[in-house]
């Protein structure tokens, strides 16, 4: 390789340097480099072409658009037998197992000889997509070629079977490996933990010759999810190299168990925090009915502009993914104006950047502005993805744009996207709020997914609002089977019966709530005056002194902000 690079011309070396600097660049820049290659007749350099395809597939800016372009470039090559070149194009299609598998078959017919990298990429592709039949066929072919004995190939197949949920096959593959590394052990430990077999995960962990933070995190996460916080804490204390994942898993576990004090103690001890850590701790306070603490922590996070200052100080603010994270942070903190300003200052944008701003406008109640940004995105030839359309449907929901929601929901197929359950849920909520109950019910029945509690609660609310007793009663039966503890579902139908003066039916709902131990949570609000917060509970008459101040605020004499939890 060194000898070959030594013979490269200055133009080839210059082109290679440009490609190496293109990790976070725009599609336009990559297409300019390709034009440079063609103009100077450099396309015969297979190593340079391989680097170009790899860069297209790893770019965070419009990856699907660039992958299609890379595929066209590959298909036009007369010599498509080079192993590195073929592996590069197969890896480019790793997110689509059907495409990568079909490509592999075609290349085999043309005389392509696979190596270990080929099978590693294909196994990962099948695992990500849940393509069991294709995965088994690839495994058989790896056995036939003898490459299944390779450490990385074997590990990839263990991971593939873990993702399929076939732990017996994964363990058999692992046991047959002549050589193992830490990744091999960690992959299988993760599989046992995800399957809920913590005994198997712990036995394997104890047998592991060298343990790293990934193995510890996998086991801690497994213990947290089954509620074994004592065992999780002992592992956490044993860890030498804790990272953000380790700390956040423990905080989530304590919050989920109701021990918010232990969670906050760990949160305060964290050497470094990220947005996920803040969200978990704030969510823990909300989950444990401590809205005042949740809001206080949210304000603390919101006031920490050191994140942006740190990014600017370290000169990271020119990276597209960092800019996108900052836009998302400001939007989630409610500072949508700052998010828009920062977005406009971005030297280069990617699909994720547009998604962050569209979603920011949508969740902050600015539906029309979100749709305007989506129109800008399309004019800029950026390719939307599932997250984009979820934000667009959410914006239509906020604005009550039923026709717009229907249009964009159907339009997803034109972009090669399959609606997920979240898109269906957004449409059900939109149709329900607009009073299109029959259409919403048909949509629920036509979903290729099992209905979840969120969708049923949303539709039940719509039935209650439009006083459709028959549908509401039917939906409640389904909702109770899924979430018997969800008090909100019962209250909707009980209130509907009360409005209809069907007192006997309303009492039956109360009895059902008691039977299922679904206690109605008391509504609460808080009010902030001169930086001090006071909490109010429904029916509370203890804060009579605040009534005068609230009245003064309404008269414009006292600055006051009110929020509801």
Secondary structure, 3 states (H helix, E strand, C coil): CHHHHHCCCHHHHHHHHHHHCCCCCCHHHHHHHHHHHHHCCCCCCHHHHHHHHHHHHHCCCCHHHHHHHHHHHHHCCCCCCCHHHHHHHHHHCCCCHHHHHHHHHHHHHCCCCCCHHHHHHHHHHHHHHCCHHHHHHHHHHHHHHCHHHCHHHHHHHHHHHHHHCCHHHHHHHHHHCCCCCHHHHHHHHHHHHHCCCHHHHHHHHHHCCCCCHHHHHHHHHHHHHCCCHHHHHHHHHHCCCCCHHHHHHHHHHHHHHCCHHHHHHHHHHCCCCCHHHHHHHHHHHHHCCCHHHHHHHHHHHHHCCHHHHHHHHCCCCCCHHHHHHHHHHHHHCCCHHHHHHHHHHCCCCCHHHHHHHHHHHHHCCCHHHHHHHHHHHHHCCCCCCHHHHHHHHHHHHHHCCHHHHHHHHHHHHHHCCCCCHHHHHHHHHHHHHCCCHHHHHHHHHHCCCCCCHHHHHHHHHHHHHCCCHHHHHHHHHHHHHHCCCCHHHHHHHHHHHHHCCCHHHHHHHHHHHHHCCCCCCCCEEEEEECCEEEEEECCCCCCHHHHHHHHHHHCCCCCEEEEEC
